């Protein structure tokens, strides 16, 4: 345990500053987490692998020490992804490491515990709850994770409601510009659309490097996280289902329609298997779904829904033949940005119409139509005319790649996509 503690000291402030690479300061997340401090609720940072959760953890530790005046010895940071901590396999191993830390450094007052990729530790929840709720030990606990063991459904059981959760997404368009020190232009937005929003890819050179990166990431999520957790035997079906989603971004999809597709390829499967596999992929945060919402009755409809990928890099680099499907890529970006901005997002539905997105927050909602170009009068009538059936007074938008902004059309606002997403990040 002494050797492990010596290794852990390198990434902690116990003896000297570890010299973290903090990356881009993601103020939106930091502000939300700061507002949740100073209580015994467990802070959970969840999200797809490689979205930057570890960077945010390190940024928060820096904030506590350098701005809030917390003694560096009162922060404990373990990154379970690092190979040297492979032997921390159970909650008992982690408990012994924490006890060794407390014995050596004797922190006085509140201790802030940060455990990165906590799901790789068996029975982690027992120790996390114990630390956070121990009346004899003043502590605050922060954990991160990248798979379904950190979804709200399981957290409610594992942590008995004693937590607050933050889902970490890839860079927004504005964050991408800030990181690359670029201006908000149509050209830079097009580069963003055709690349990736994952923080680590921002400085990678060459498409081939990024292709290998995304292949490795896909394999880790599908073949390691999902297959190991759910004991899946048909890896080919799992990958083919993910590819099907990438091919059908923004299209209404149902399990029967997927069965029909695989049947046309002479692949045998069934409703239960596909439903479970889709659920597993979504729980890994790599895809998201948008159910239909019947606007007149204000109710969610079962059956068909649309799927979107968490980062377009999976499509742009693994399947470049899909890169030219610009309209679906634009729709994907808008969907992810709305999620990141805190909206619940649905496909608006009525008897004679469909709205790309109905985005709802408590007390408000917005409607959005996304199109590539408003290149003809017929296109304008189609996109703006979809709102003829929506009779409420909430804001309604049409977003496109046109550089010339159309003035209000029947009270509906038109914006270039890059301007709308740039502003949305600050809402």
N, C-alpha and C positions, 0 to 999 in steps of 0.2 A: 504493500500500500504506500510505503514511503516513496518508492520510485514513481508511482502514478501521481502522487501529490507533487513531486518535483516537476514532472512533465506538465501538470495542470497549472503550476505557478507561472509557466511561460505565457499563458494566455489570460492571466488575471493580473489585477493591480495590487497583489499582495506585497510584492517586493519592489517592483518598478513597473513603469507603464509598458504594456506589451507592444505598443506601436501598431494598433489596429489599422487596417485599411477600411475606412468607414464608407467608402463609396459615395453615391449621391445621397445627401440628406433628404429623407422622404418625410417632409413636414406634416403632411396630412395624417399619416399613421402615427408619427411621434406625438402629435398634438392629441389625438384620440387616446393613445395609451397613457400619456401624462395625466389626462383628465380622469383616468380610472385608478390612479395611484392612491396609496395611503389607506388601504383596507386589506382584509384577508381573502378577498376574491382572487382566485388563480387566473392570471392573464395568459390567454392562449392565442398564439400566433399560428394560424394554419394557412394552408395553401399548397399549390403545386410545388414540386421540387424546383429549385433554382429561381424562385421569384424574388429572392433577396431577404428572406426572413432573418438569416444570420446577421446581415448588415444592419438591419433595424435593431436587433438585440444589442449589437456592439454600439450603435449610436445611442441607445437608451442608457447603457452602462456609462458611456462618456458623459452624457447629460447628468446622470446622478452624481458622478464624481466631480466633474468640472464646473457644473452650474448649480447643483443643489448642495454641494459640500459634503457628500457622503464619503466616509473613509473608504479608501480602496479595499481595505481588508474586510469590509462588510459587503462585498459583492463576490458571489461564487458563480463562475461561468464554466459550464462543461459543454463542449461540442462533441456529441456522440458520433458524428460522422468521421472524426479523425481516427486514423488507424491505431494510434497509441492507446486509445481508450476502448479497444475492441473487447477487452476482458470485463468491462462493466456491462454485465449481461442481465442482471436481476436487480430488483429494488434493494436487496440486501447488499449487493456490491456497491451500489450508489450510497446507501446509508453509511457503510463503513468509510467510504471516501469522504463524505461530508463530516463524519465524526473526526477523522484524521485532520481535516482542514480546521475544524473548530478547536481541536486540541493544540495544533501548532500555532495558529494565528490569534486565537482567543478574541474574536470580534466582540465589541461591546455595543449594545443597542441593536437596532433592527438589522437583519441580514437580508440581502436581496439575492435570491437564487434564480439563475438562468440556466435552463437545461434545453439544449438544442437537439432536435430530432429525438424527442423523448420516447417515441413509440418503439424505438429499437431496444428499450429496456423492459424486460418482462415485469409485469405487475407494477409498472411505474406509478399508477394512480394511487396505490396504497400509501406509498411514501410521500407523494406530492400532497395528498390530502392531509396526511399526518403533520407534515411540516407547516402547512398553511394554517391549520386549525389548532395547533398545539398552544394552549394558553400560557405555557411556561417559556415559550420561545417566540420572540417578536420577529416575524419573518414575512416576506412577500415573495411569491413564487411566479416565475414566468417560464412558460414552456412553448416550444415550437414543434410542429410536426407536418408531415407531407402526405399522409394517407388517411384512409377512412377511420382509423382509430381515433382521429382527432376531429371527427365530424360531430355536429351538435347532438345528433341522436345518441351516439355512444357516450359523448361527454356528459350528457344529462344523467346517464346511469353511473358512469365511472366516478364523476366528481360531485354527484348529488346536488347539482345546481350551484355549486360554490365557484363559479367561474364567469369570466366575461371573455368573449371571443372576438378576434380580429382576423379577417381573411385577407391575406397579402396577395396582391395581383402583380403581374409584370408591370413595367413602366407604362404610365399613361403617355399620350403623345407629348404633353408639356414636359414631363420628366425626361423623356427621350431627347427633346430639344435642349433642355437644361444640361443634361449630361454631356451632350455632344457640342454644346455652345453654338447652337444653330438658331436661326430665326424662323418664325412661323410663316412658311411659304408653301405654296402648292407643291413645288418641287421637293421640299424636304418631307412633306406629308406623304408624297408618293414613295419616297425611299423608306419611310416608316412602314407603310403598307406592305412593301415588298421584302421587308426584312424581319426582324424580331424585336420584341419588347422585353425579352429577358435580360436582366442587367449584365450578365457575364458575356453576352454576345456583342455588346456595344463596342468593344475594343478588339474583337476578333477580325482578322484579315482573311478575306477570301471565302467564297461560297463553299469550297470543299471542306475547309475547317469547320464551318458552321454545320455542314451536312453531317459530318462525323459526330459533332457535338449533339445534334438533335437525335441521331440514331441511338447514341448511347443513352440519352435521356429517355427516349421512348422505350428502349429495352429495359431500363431500370424500373420505370413506372409500370409497364405492362407485364414484363416477364419476372420481375423481382417483387415489387410491392404487391401487385394484384394476384399473380399466380401463387405466390407463396402463402399469402394470407388466406385465400379462398380455395386452395388446393385444386386449382384449375388444371386440367390435363390437355385441353385442346388449345394450345398456344396459337395455332394458325387461325382458328376462328376468332380469337380475341383480337389479334392484329388486323384481320380482315374486317372486323366490325368497326375498329377504329378508323381504318381507311374508308369504309363506307360513310362514316360520319363526316370525314374531311371532304369527300366527294359531294356531300349533300348539305353543306352548311347553308342555313337559311331556308331549307325546304321543309315543308310539313312532312313529318315522318311518323310512322306507326310500326309497332312490332310486326303486324301482319304484312306490311309492305316490305319490311326487311326480310322476312321469311320468304316472300315471293321472289325477292332479288336473289337470295342465295339458292333458292330452288332452280332459278334460271341458269345458275352456274354449277348445277349438279352437286350442291352442297346440302347435306341433310342437317337440319337443326329443328328446334321447336321453340314455342313461345316462352316457356319458362327459362330455358337456357339463355336466349337472347335478352330477355328482360333482366335477368340476373347480371349478365355480362355488361350490359349498358349501365346498370346501376353501379357496378364495381368501377367502371371507367370514370363515371361521373364523380364517384366518391373519392377518386384520386386527384380531383380538381383539374384534370387535363381537359375535360369537356364540361359544358354547362347546357342546361335545357331551358327552353322558354315555352311554357304551356299556353294553350289558347285561353283567352279571357272573353267571355260573352259580355260585351259592353252594356247591352240593354238591361240584362238581369244582374250584372255585376257578380258573376260567378266564374270560377275556373272550370274548364271543360277537360275531361279525361280523354284518352285516346291519342290523337295526333299532337305532336309538338315539334318545335324546331330545336336543332342542336348547333352549338357553336364551340369552337376550340379556344382554349385558354390563351394560347399564343399562336399567331399565324406562322411563326417560324417552322412549326411542325409541317405545315402545308408547303410553305415557300421553299424549304430546303430538302425535305424528304421526297416531296412529290412536285417538282418544279413544273410539271405539265399542268398543274392546277393554278399556277401563279397568275395566269391571265384571266382567271375568273374574278374580275375586279369587283363586280357588283356584290357578290357574296362576301368578299373580303372586307369591303366597306361596311357591310351590315354587321359583320363579325366584330369589327373594331368598335362600332357604336354600342353594340350590346355589352361588350366587356367594360367599356368606359362607364356605361350607366350602372352596371353592377358595382364598379369601384366607387362611384359617387353615392352609393348607398340606396339605390332604387331596387325595388322588386320589379322584375321586367317580364312582361307577357307579350304575346302576339294578340293584338286587338282583333276581335272577331264579331261579325254581324251577319245577318241573313244574306245580304247582298254585297258585302265588302270585307276587306281585311286591312288592318293597319300594322305596319312592320313592328312597331314597339309601342306598348302602353307601359309607361314607367311610373311607378307609384311610390310615394313616400307618405308618411302620416300627414294628412291634411291637404295633400296636393297630388297632382299627377300631370304628366306631359305625354303628348302623342308625337310620334316621329315616323316619317316616311323617309327611306333612304333609296337613292337612285344614283346611277353613275353620272349621267348627263341629262339635262333637260333640253334635249336636242330638237324637239319638235313640239308643235302645238298639241298634238295627241298625247305626248308624254306628259306635258304640263297638266293637261286636263285629267289624265289618269292619276297622277301623283297627288295633285291638290284636290281632285274630285273625290278621292277616297274619304275625305272629311265631310262630305255633304250629308253623310248619314250619322255623324257624331254631333249631337245637339248641345253638349255642355259647353262651358266657357273656359275650360282649362287650355293652356297654351298648346298650340299645334304647329309643327315644324315640318318642312321638307328640306332634306340635306342632300347635297350633290357635289360633284367635282367641278362645277361651273365656276369660273373666276368672276363672272359678272353676276352680282346679286340681284335677283328679281325683287321688286318692291312688293309689299304685302299684297297677296292675291286672295281675295275673299276673306281677309282677316287672318290669313295663314302666313307665317313668316318663313322665308327661305334663307338659308345660310350655306356658305361653302363649308364642307365637312371639317377642314382644318381649323377654321375659326370656331366652329361650334365645340369641337372636342377640346381645343385649347382653353376655351372659357369654362367648359364643364369641369375641368380638373380643379378649378378654383372655387367651385360652388360649395 
